[in-house]
Amino acid sequence: MRSEQLGETLLPKRLALPIFASDPLSSVAYATQEILLVLTLGGLAYLHFTPWIAAAVVSLMTVVVLSYRQVVHAYPSGGGSYEVASANLGPSAGLVVAASLLVDYVMTVAVSVASGVDNIISAVPALVDYRVLMALVFVALLAAMNLRGVRESGNTFAAPTYLFVGGVLIMVGTGLFRYLVGDAPVAETAAYGIEPDPADANLAGLALVMLVLRAFSSGCTALTGVEAISNGVPAFRKPKSQNAAATMAAMGIIAITMFVGVTTLAIVAKVHIVEDPCRLTGLTDCGSYTQRTVIAQLAASVFGGENSFGFYFIQAATALVLILAANTAFNGFPLLASILAQHRYLPRQLHNRGDRLAFSNGILALAVVAGLLLWAFKANVTNLIHLYILGVFTSFTLSQTGMVRHWNRELRTETDRSLRRRHQMARVVNSVGAVITGLVLVIVLATKFTQGAWLAVLAAIVLWVMMRGIRRHYDATAAELAVTDPRSEMVPPSRVLAIVLVSTIHKPTLRALAYARAFRPDRLEALTVAVDRDAATALQRQWEDYGIQVPLKVLDSPYREITGSVLEYVRSIRRDSPRDVVAVFIPEYVVGHWWENLLHNQSALWLKSRLLFTPGVMVTSVPWQLTSSARADHPAARAPGSVRRGEPTTTRKSDDVSTHR
């Protein structure tokens, strides 16, 4: 796609919702399950806390959605939490948010794909041995689809997301209707008791509070991805802020409705789920029992068993949307990485757009890291979930704190009464959001740190340090390359001394000599290293026989070392005449097959790499194409984003293109 077509990729709300909100919408498939998994550690006695924990999660989601609507209006350029924290709390706080979000995006892909694979296995238990392979294949497919572009991926992912939402709402409505008419659905595990975990049996006091807090922090996975819309405002059609805010409101209403419905139905159907099936009392053979997910148990109980159409529809839609929920990260991660690269905190290649105007390098980087994580943790949701949501609540807290400062600054200069009232109300919303998300961050950190969240903390710290180091490098490079006096930088050298490296007399050597002559240097000479005295003598004799009108200098090398001898000779010229420039011409073969590179050019490659570090030396490769290179078909390399630059600089007015500059 041409750069001028960027405006054609902008999204209407109906496509933006499945692209940017598939993660929070799909999280209802496992958020309730994570609450139940923690509460059942103490047996059935603590399941009565489920409604209260769900109510707390719903209240938190409401506050966060309202808070991020303020962010969308105040900072529509697409930086989201990172931009808010950087502008109001300083660059270091902004980098904390960025590092946390990048880690969380990777976790979103890993957890969503692993959870989707779990639901596939719930429908087809025979696939349990292929869990990791399926997860890696799905990550590769997601990356491939996103490389096609944002709009194309939106068209692909819209239907599954809407089918999932419709299916869950129908399931919840049907189940609750049956409950109201006296025919309540009953889960397949309702008849099983739960043996309490010895460490969590008979809890009281602080231990009970910690169990409830752990369940609450696990249920907060329902909030993951809420901030993605604030990062993707530039991808919306005009008016961008209004459309993004409306999409966020729709996402919040749908996600809350689904979460409340699934949790209520799980309580009605008496779903029992544990990490270890052998803790289910009344189960005859726990070793061969494959425990179904909460969604799978609810679908079977509502629609009449595991062979019903409704069951397979819900399982297929859930598995598909959970896998596609990773698309939220595939849109958020590359966009945030592009902004960070533009601000010189990440390699500049991440700011490049590929053939389809997607941030291809960011997509590939996310796929590789998430794939490694799935492989390392064997695509196990329970193990991965402990690393999750810590980063997102860090960004929540800092962004809401930054928004409070933003409104304080606005109120100091605003004189219009109606606008002041609006700003004051927005400040209240963001203040409440900062306090609540800060408390949740403390809870999540306290309850999940020793269970594996420390890995996410460590990854964010390493990423923060790395980004600071990259910025220092770019700043130092820019300062070193900055032009202070153009005249002094353009002073020509006193002389140009040209050297052609010679190993034997053949066509590439003669071409290099002719090419060096065309530059009309002040002095031209050929240089060879006498590793073998007889061969060097024969070369000198052949040189004279051919009548080559270029002096040949022979360097003696009793220890058979070529590179060191050439380097020392070139440096000696520079020492004698510091204002002279030495131009070294190296004949090289161009071959048609990769294995031929192993047979040629090794000495030239090593020499070139060493000469490039020598000040005042210019290195020129003079290619000679062998026959194999002419026969080989070498299409232009088109690695995603490899030779392209970030934002298009030329746009049509009708395209309504926003950039991050």
N, C-alpha and C positions, 0 to 999 in steps of 0.2 A: 504494500500500500504506500502511496506517495505521502509525503509529510503533510500536504495540504488536505489530506483526507482524515486528519485526526478528528475533526468535528463530526464526521460520520460515525465515529465510534462512541459518541456520548450516549448515555443511557436514559431511557424513560423510567419512571418509578416502577413499572411492572417488571422490568428486567433488573433494576438496581436492587430490588428487595431480595430475590433469590441469590444474587451475586454477593452482596455485602452482608446479608442477614441470615444466610443459610446456617451459619455456625450457631448463633443463639437460638434459632428456631429448632434446629435438630438436637440441641443439647437436652431438650425435654426427654429424649429417648434414653438418657442415662443419668440425668440429674436426680430424679426421684430414686433411681436404683442406688446411687451412691449414698443417699441419705439412709436408705434401708440397710445397706451393707454395714454401715457403721453402727446403727442402733441395734442390729441383731447380734453384735458382738456380745452384748449382755443378755441375749435370749429374747423371748417374746415380750418380756416385761416392759421394755423401754420403747416399744413401737408406738405407744400413745403420744410420744413427743413429736411424731411425724407431722401432724397438722400445724403445730406451732412453729416448727422449723421451716415448713413450706411457706407459712405466712411471713416469716422474717425474710426469706429469700425473695418473695414477691414484693415486699416493701422496699427492699434494697434495689431490686431491678427497677422499680418505679422511680426511685430517686435518681438512679444512674441515668436512665433514659431521659428524664427531664433535664438533668445536668448537662448531658451531651447535646441536647437540642440547643442549649445556650452556646456551647462550643461551636456548633455548626454555623450559627448566625454570626458569632464574633470573629471566627477564624475560618473563612471559607476557602482558603488557599490549598487545603489538603494536608497540612502538617498535623492536624488533630492534637492529641495530647502532647506530642513532642514540641510542636510549635507553641502551644500554650505555656508549657513549662519553661521553654527556652526564653520566651519573650517576657515572662513575668517573674521567674525564679532564677534565671541565669542559665548559661550554657551547660554547666555541670549537671544541674537538675534535669535539663532537657535530655542530656545524654543518658541519665539514669532511666528516664522514661523510654527512650529509644531502645536501649539495651534490653529493658524488661519486655517491651513489646515484640522485639525481634525474637527473643527466646520464646515468648508466648505464642507467636505465630507458628514457630516450628512445632511446639507442643500441640497446637490446634490440629495441624496436619496429622501428627502421629496418633493422637487420641481419637480424632474423628474416624480416620481410616481403620484403626484397630477396633473401635466400637462397631463400625459397619461390618467388618469381617466377623465379629462376634455374633451379630444378628444373622448373617448368612449361615454360620455354623449352627445357630439355634434352629434354623429351618432345615438344614442338611448336615446333621452331625458327622457324617462320613468325611467331611472336609476338614476336620479338626487338625489333621497332621499337616495341612497345607496353609496354615494360618499366616506364617511369615511371608511365604511366597506370594499369596494373594495380596497381602498388604503392600508389598513392594511393587507388584504389577499395577495396583490401583494408583499408587503415587506416580508411577511413570505415565499412566494414562492421563491423570489430572494435569501433569506438567505439559504433556503433548497438546492437550486441548487448550490450555491457557496460552501456549505459544501461538495459537491461532488468532489471539486477540481477545480483548475484554468483551466486545459485543457478541462474538461468536460463542464464547464460553457461556455468556448469559443466556443465549438462545438454547444452548444445550442443557443448561442446568435449571431453567425456569420450570419446566413441566414436572420433573421429579420433586422439586421443592413444594410446588402447589399440590401435587398428588399426596405427598406426605402430610401436609397441613390438613387437607380435606379428609384423608383417611383417619388421622388421629381424632379430629373433631367428630367425625361420624362414629368412631369407636367409643369415644367418651360419651357422646350423646346417647348412643344405643345402650351402653352399660348403665348409665345413670337412670335412663328411662326404665330399664328392667328393674333396677333397684326400687324405684318409686312405685312400681306396680306390684312389688312383692316377689319378683323373680330375679334376685340379685345374682350377678355372675360370680362364680367361685373359681379361684385360681387352682392350678394343678398342685401347687405346693401348700394350699391352705390346710390340708389334712396333716401335714408334717409339723412336728414341734421343732424347736431349735435348742440344741445343747449350748448353754452359755460358754463363751471362751473363759478358761480359768482365770485369766488376768482381768477380765471385765465382768465377772459375776458378782452379784450383791454389791453394786456400787452405791456410794452415798457421798454426800457433801461435795468436796472439790472434784473428786474423781468422776462423779456423775455429771457435774458441770462441764468437765473437760470432754466427756463422751458426747454430750449434746453439742458442744462447740465444734468438735470434730465432724459431727454429722452436718452441722450448718455449713462449715467450710467446704465440705464435699458437695453439698447441694448448691453452693455458689458457682459451680461449674456452669450453671444455667446462664450466667452473665458473660461468659467468654464470647468475644467477638462483638459485643455491643458497641465498642469504640470504632469498629471498622468503617462505619458510614462516615464518621467525622474525618477519617483519613482519606476517604474517597470522594469528597465533595466535588473536585474538578472533573470527575467522570460523569456527573449528572448533567442533564440538559438544563438550559436556562429557564427560569431563575434557579440557579444552582442551590443556594442556601435553603430556599423554601421547599424545593423538591427533596433535598436531603433530610430536612427536618420532618417533613410529612412521612417519608419512608421510615425514619427512625420511630416515629409515633406508631405507625402501623406495625412495625416489627415488635415494639414493646407490648402492644395490645394482644397481638397474636401469640407471642411467646408466653405471656403471663396466663392467657386463657388456656393454652395447651398444658402448661406446667401444672396449673391448679387442677385441671381436669384429670390428667394422668395420675397425679398424687391422690386425689380423691377416689378415683377408681381403684387404685392399688390398695387403699385402705378398705374399701367396700369389698373387693374380691379377696382380701386377706392374703396378699402376695407375700410369700416368705422367700428370702434370698440371702445366701451367705457366701463368703469367699470359698470356704471348704465344704463341699456337699456332704461330707461325712458328719458334719454337725447337725444335719437334718435327722431328727429322730423319727423312726417309723419307716425309714428307707432301707430296703432289703440289701441292695448292692450299690453302695455309694461309689465304689471304684469305677464302675462302668456307667454311672449316671452322668449325663451331660445336662447341666443346669441351664435352663432357658432364661433369657433376659426378662426384665419386668414387662417391657412392651410385648414380648412374645407370649408371656403368660396371660396378659390382659387380652390380647387379640384372640387367643385360643378360648378363653373363658367367655368372651362376649359373643364371638361369632360361631361357637359350636364345635370347638375342637381343632386339633392341629391339621386336619385334612380339609378344613373349610376354605372356601375362596377368600373370605375376609382375612383369615389368618395369613395366608400366603401373600395377599395384597399388602397387608400392613408390614409383614417382614421384608418383602421386596422393596417397598417404598422407604422403610426405615433404613435398611442397609444401604440403599442407593443414596438417600439424602445425607446419611452420616458420612459416607465416603465423599459425596459432593460438598459437604460442609467444609471440607478442607479448602474449598475454593475461596472461602472468605480470606484465608491466610494467603492463598496464591494471588489474591488481588491486593491485600494489605501489605504484605511483606515486600514485594518488589517496589511498590509505590513509596513506602517509607524508606527503603534502602536507596531509592533514587534521590529522594530529598536529602538524605544523609550524605550521599556521594556528591551531590551538588554543593553541600556545605563543607565538603572535604573531610568528612569523618569516615568514609568508606571508599574503597577503590572506585575511580571514576568510571570504570566499565559498567558499574551497576546503574549508572544514569543513562546508559545507551538504550535506545529502542530498537527492536528487531524488525524483520520484514513486515510483520503485521501490526506494527506500532505498539507492541507490548514490551514491557521491560524484561527482555528475554533472559539476561544474565541473572537477574534476581530470581526469576522463576526456576532456573536450573539450579542455582545455589540452594534455594529452599528445598527442592526435591531431593537433592543429594544429602543434605543434613538430616532431613526428616526420615529418609530411607535408612540412613545409618542408625538413627535412634530406634526405629522399628526393629531393625535387625538385632541391635544390642539388647533390647528389652523383650525380644521374642513376640512383639505385637500384642503384649498383654496390657489390657486397659487398666487393671487394678494397679499394676506397677507404674504405668505411665501417669496415672491420674494424680499421683502424689507430687509430681513435678509441675503440675498444671496450676493455673489461675493465680499463682503467686505474682507473676509478672504483670498480669492484667490489673490486679488491685494496686500494685505500685503505681502504674500509670494513672489509674482512676484517682488515687489520692493526690498525687502531685498535680495533675491537670485541674482538679477541682480547687485545690489551694491556689493555683495560678490564676484561675478564673475569678476568685475572690479579690485578688490583687488587681486584676484587670478592671473589675467594676469599681473598686475603690479609686483607681486612677481616673476612670470615666466620670465618677461623681464629683471629683474635685474641680472639674472644668465645665460640667453640664449645668446649664441654667434653666432649661425648659422643664417645667414641673411634671408634665406627663412622662417625658423621657426619664426624669429622675426617679419617678415611682416605678417605672418599668425596670430601670437598672437596680433599684433597691430590691425589688422582688427577685430579680435574677441572682443578686448577691446572696439572698437568703437561700435560694435553691442550691446554689453552688456551695455555700457554707455547710448546709446540712449534708450535702453529698460528700464534702471533704471529711467531715467528722465521722460519718458512718463508714465510708470506704476505708478510712484510716483505721478504725476499730476492727473492721473485717480483715484488713491486712495483718494487724497484730495477731488476730485469732488464727488466721491461716498459717502465719509464720510459726506460731507457737504449737499448733496441732500437727503440722505437716513437716516441720523442719527435719526431725530425726527419721521420718519415714521416707525420705528421698528428696524433699524440697530443697535441701542444701545443695543438691546438684544444680538446680535451676538458679539458685542464688550465686553459686560459683561461676556458672556460665555467664550470667549477667555481669558479674564483676570483671571477668576476663574480657568480655566484649567491650565493656566501658573503658578499660585500660587500653585495649587495642585501638579503639576509635580515637581516644586522646592521642595515642602515638601516631596514628595515621595523619591526624590533623597537624601535629607538630612537624611531621615530615613534609607535608604539602606546604605548610607555611614557610619552613626553612628553605625548601626548594624554590618557592616563589620569590623569597627575599634574595636568594643567591642569584637568580636569573633576571631579577629586575634591572632594567636599563636606567642608569643614572646619567650618563653622558653619552649620547648616541655617537658623537664624533670620535671619542676615544675608543668605543667598541668597534668601530668600523675602520680603524687604522690598518692598512694592508701590511702583510709581513714583508720583511726586508728581501727575502728570497724564498723561492719554492724549490725544494730539493726532492726530486722524484726517484723512488727506488722500485724496481720491478723484481719480485722474488722469482728465482729460477731454480728448478730442480733438474730439468732436462730440456733439450730443444725440441719442441713440437708446436703444433698449430696454436694451442692456447697461449704458449709463451710469446710467440710472435704477435698474436693479437694484443696481448697485454702491453708489449713494447710499443706497438703502433698507437694504441689508445693513450699511453702515457706521453708519447711524443706530441699528440694532438693538443695536449694541455700547454705545450710550450713552456716547460719549467725552466728555471734558471740553470739547473744541473740535473742530468738524467744518468742513472747508472743501473746496471743489473747486479743482483746480489745472489750468490749461492753459498751454501755451507758445505765445506769439504769434510763430510763424514768418512768418505773413502778417498784417499789421496789419488789412487789410480783413476777412479771415476771422475774426480775433479779435473785431473790433467786431461782426460779424454774430452771433457766438456769444454775446456779452454781451447783445445785444438779444433774441435768442431765449430766453436764460436768464430774462430779466425777463418776457417775454411768457408763458412757461410758469408763472411764479410759483413757481419752485423756491426753497424756504426754506433754502437753503444758500449762504453767500457764495462767489462765484467769484473766485479770484485769478488774474490774468493776469501771466505772467512774460515780459518782453521778451527776444527773442533775435535780435539784428540779424544774427548769423552763421548763423541757421537750425539751430542745434544744440539738440536736445531733452534728451538725457540729461544733459549737463553742467549745464544750467540747473536741472533738477529736483534733481540731486544737491547742487548748491550751496545751493539753497533749503532742502532737508531738513537739511543740515549746519549751516546758519545757525540753524535752530530748536534743534538740539542744542547748539550753542555757547552760545546765550542761556539755555537751560534744560537743563543736563546731566542732571538727575534726571527729566526728562520722557521719555516713550516716544512715538515717532512711528509710527503705524500707517498704512501706505500700501496702499490698495485699488486693484487694477489690473483693469479689465474685460478679459476675453479671450474669443475665439471658440473653440468646440469644433467641429472639422470632421470629416467622415467619410472623407476621402481624404488620402493622404500628400501629394499635390501641392498640396492646398489650404493646407497648413501653410506652403508657400513664399509664399503670397499674403497671409497674415494673421499677426498676432501678432509680427512681427519686432521692432518698436519696444518692445512690451511685454516680450519675452524679453530684450532687451538691457538695458532699464531694470531689470528684476528681478535680473539677474545682477550688476549694479553695486550696487544697493541692498542686496543680501545681505551685502556687505562693509562696510556702514556700521554701526558700533556703535549700539545703542539704537533700531534701526529694525526694525519687523516688517512683512513683506510678505505680502499676502493676494491670491490670484487669485480673481476672481469670474467663473465661467464662464457663457457663454451658448451653448447648444447650437443650432447651425444645423440646418436641415432635413436636410442630407446626413449629419450624425452620427446622426440618428434612424433613417435608412434603412439605414445601414451595420451590418453584423453584426460586432461586436467581441467575440470570445470572450475570456475571461480569459487573460492572458498566462501561459504555463506553461513558461517557459524552465527547463531543468534546474537545480534548486537555487537559482533566482534569488530566491525569496521564502521559502525554508525555512531552518531553522537546523540545526546539526550533529547531535549525538546526541539521540535521543528521550529524554525525561526520565521517561516513564511506561512501565513494562514489567510484564508478568506474570512471576511467579516461575518459571513453567514454561518461559518462553522462554529462560532462562539467557543474558541479554544482557549482554555486557561492553562497557564504554565505555572511552575513552582518558583519562578524567579521573583 
